[in-house]
Amino acid sequence: MKQTGLSTCHRRQFLKRAAAALAAPLVVPGAVLGLNGATAPSNRIVFGGIGMGNRAMFILPNFLAFPEIRFAAVSDARQDRRENAKKSVDQHYNNQDCRIYRDFRELLAQRDIDAVLIATGNRWHATASMFAARAGKDVYCEKPISLTIREGRELVDAARRYGTIYQAGTQRRNTESYAFAREMVRQGKIGRVHTVEMQLWTGSAVAHEKATPVPAGWDYDMWLGPVQWRPFVPGRVNGWAYFWDTGEGMHTDMGTHYTDQMQWVLGTDDTGPVEFETSDIVWPDPKKHMSETALTGTFKCRYANGVQGVINQRGGFTDRYIRYIGEEGWIQVDDETDAVKAEPKSILALKGAGGVGWGNAGAHVRNLLDGIRSRTPPVCNPEVAHRAQTICESMTISARLGRKLRWDPAAEKFDNEDANRMLYREPRAPWRI
């Protein structure tokens, strides 16, 4: 008789081995269960990156340092940048798993992505953030959060509508030196504050250049995104921070770090100044330069209670600071060094040693992660970030019109129709949210 299947002997051996396997203890790697300090995969927050240029690569290690974060995908309009970012992520995890996308909308469509780091050029910040919110992703977005006031308000509304946990990249709220200065002001160590003085560095001027072919590996249409289409001019592309539609200059870009601090310390996160005025503005020479934003100048705002904020755009990069001036003294943080200065000097004896400086955004990322898990707003949530950015954008409008402006922080309107027409710029299709 011909046998089919297992022989009786082989069948007996198979059954013995199967029984032994069932009786043996199941061995599961500790990382799967979250043991020995590891984070279980089910507890990880999976991130993607949108815009992987210089700033993204500077801040990326702050995200990779957290074991509960898994960076899974990156996108950029430039092939070289997305490939460089993938290489860095893969090296960190010792694998080849990081996915790359030219179009960030494909990244947002990935169901395993929980949150995104957005570090594009400024023109993209609000639009990309709103697309992410609509896709159900939480957001860490570099500053400034917007380039127009109405765009910032739309971002706030979108985050509320979709329940997005959003952290703006104004990380100085989670920096020891700035927190100390705030606490000293709040405790009345310098008396009633009447002036907040902030200093940035001198802006740059971009010389005229001719258009050139778009470099290989660039999706220039995607790079432009919501702004008006223009020919590819290297100086304009590389110097995007110094043009109205893509950057708005240093006092708007860097200034939001300090106006955010001013709002935080003064306790005005849900409102803002009522008056804006600028003076001594020096613009690029249009005969020599194609850039549009101020080189130097003084940008002022005044709150309803009389407190004045002053941004001085002048000096070098390392000369930046913020100083709170009160009726009984002052306290200052040097932004380059995180050093704190004060008068009376006895204030400094209250400061503890050490602390992490602004260059390390780890505490700011930690604050975001805590917000994602608890579904509570981080310290630089959209409303907070929008109010700080509104100050810078209002200063810009005042400078461009060359006139003092009154502002209603509740209605978010000026007393001047020319200024109100500058509250918004219609995005290029198809980027209207």
Protein Blocks (a to p, Z undefined) as FASTA:
>chain_A
ZZehjdfklmmmmmmmmmmmmmpccdddfklnopghiacfklpccdddehjafklmmmmm
mmmmpmkbccfbdcdfbfklmmmmmmmmmmmnopakbccdfblklmmmpmklmbdcdfbd
fklmmmmmmmmmmnopacdddddfbfbfklmmmmmmmmmmnopacddfbfklmgfklmmm
mmmmmnopnopafbdcddddddddddddddddddehiafklmnmmaccddddfklmmmmm
mcfklnnpaklmmmmmmmmmmmmmnopmmgccfbdcdehiacddfklpmbfbdfbdcddd
ddfkopacddddehjfklgccddddfkbccdddfklopacdddfklmmmpceejidfklm
klmmmmmmmmmmnopacfklfklmmmmmmmmmmmmmmmmnopacdddfklopafbfklmm
mmpccdddfkbZZ
